[in-house]
Amino acid sequence: MHVIEVMNAELLDTIAQRAKELGITDGAIVSLIGAVDAFTVSTMPASDATADVITEHDLPAETHGTGEITDGPVHIHATMAVEGDRGICGHVHSAQIGTWFARAYVLPC
């Protein structure tokens, strides 16, 4: 198990870079926890499971999620808890970490 900590950086890029440094090309992100300052996620429209609805959010959020690393690229699904006790969830396209941190717990395959 490797713990990849992200501070003052983009989440997916940092996890991918650190995994490469650790020699991880395939693995399970068994847990992701932290907080982000802004994020972009996508979901699927009910009428077309092959399409993406991508939404950018410029607001802070507590986050948790899971994912995988397959042949290098990082794939994460997460829930972002935002003001008003709301959850925004989906496939993470980007997440900026600045105020706090995020930690990905990665189990290599």
Residue pairs with C-beta under 8 A, 6 or more apart in sequence:
1 30
1 105
1 106
1 107
2 19
2 22
2 24
2 105
2 106
2 107
2 108
3 103
3 104
3 105
3 106
4 14
4 15
4 18
4 19
4 103
4 104
4 106
5 101
5 102
5 103
6 14
6 15
6 34
6 97
6 101
6 102
6 103
6 104
7 97
7 101
8 97
8 98
9 96
9 97
10 94
10 95
10 96
10 97
11 36
11 76
11 92
11 94
11 95
11 96
11 97
11 102
12 74
12 76
12 92
12 93
12 94
12 95
14 97
15 29
15 69
15 74
15 76
15 104
15 106
16 69
16 72
16 73
16 74
19 25
19 27
19 69
19 72
19 74
19 106
20 72
22 108
23 108
24 69
24 106
24 108
25 69
25 71
25 72
26 68
26 69
26 70
26 71
26 108
26 109
27 68
27 69
27 106
27 107
27 108
27 109
28 66
28 67
28 68
28 69
28 106
28 107
28 109
29 65
29 66
29 67
29 68
29 69
29 74
29 76
29 104
29 105
29 106
30 66
30 105
30 106
30 107
31 64
31 66
31 104
31 105
32 63
32 64
32 65
32 66
32 67
32 76
32 78
32 102
32 103
32 104
32 105
33 63
33 64
33 102
33 103
34 62
34 63
34 97
34 100
34 101
34 102
34 103
35 60
35 61
35 62
35 63
35 97
35 99
35 100
35 101
35 102
36 60
36 61
36 63
36 80
36 95
36 96
36 97
36 100
36 102
37 60
37 96
37 97
37 98
37 99
38 56
38 57
38 58
38 59
38 60
38 95
38 96
39 56
39 57
39 61
39 63
39 80
39 88
39 92
39 94
39 95
39 96
40 54
40 55
40 56
40 57
40 92
40 93
40 94
40 95
41 54
41 55
41 57
41 78
41 80
41 88
41 89
41 90
41 91
41 92
41 93
42 52
42 53
42 54
42 55
42 90
42 91
42 93
43 52
43 53
43 55
43 89
43 90
43 91
44 50
44 51
44 52
44 53
45 51
45 53
52 91
54 93
55 88
55 90
57 80
57 82
57 88
59 82
59 83
60 82
60 99
61 80
61 81
61 82
61 88
62 80
62 81
63 78
63 79
63 80
63 81
63 95
63 102
64 78
64 79
65 76
65 77
65 78
65 79
65 92
66 76
66 77
66 78
67 74
67 75
67 76
67 77
67 78
67 92
67 104
68 74
68 75
69 75
69 106
75 91
76 91
76 92
77 89
77 90
77 91
77 92
78 89
78 90
78 92
78 95
79 87
79 88
79 89
80 87
80 88
80 89
81 87
82 88
95 102
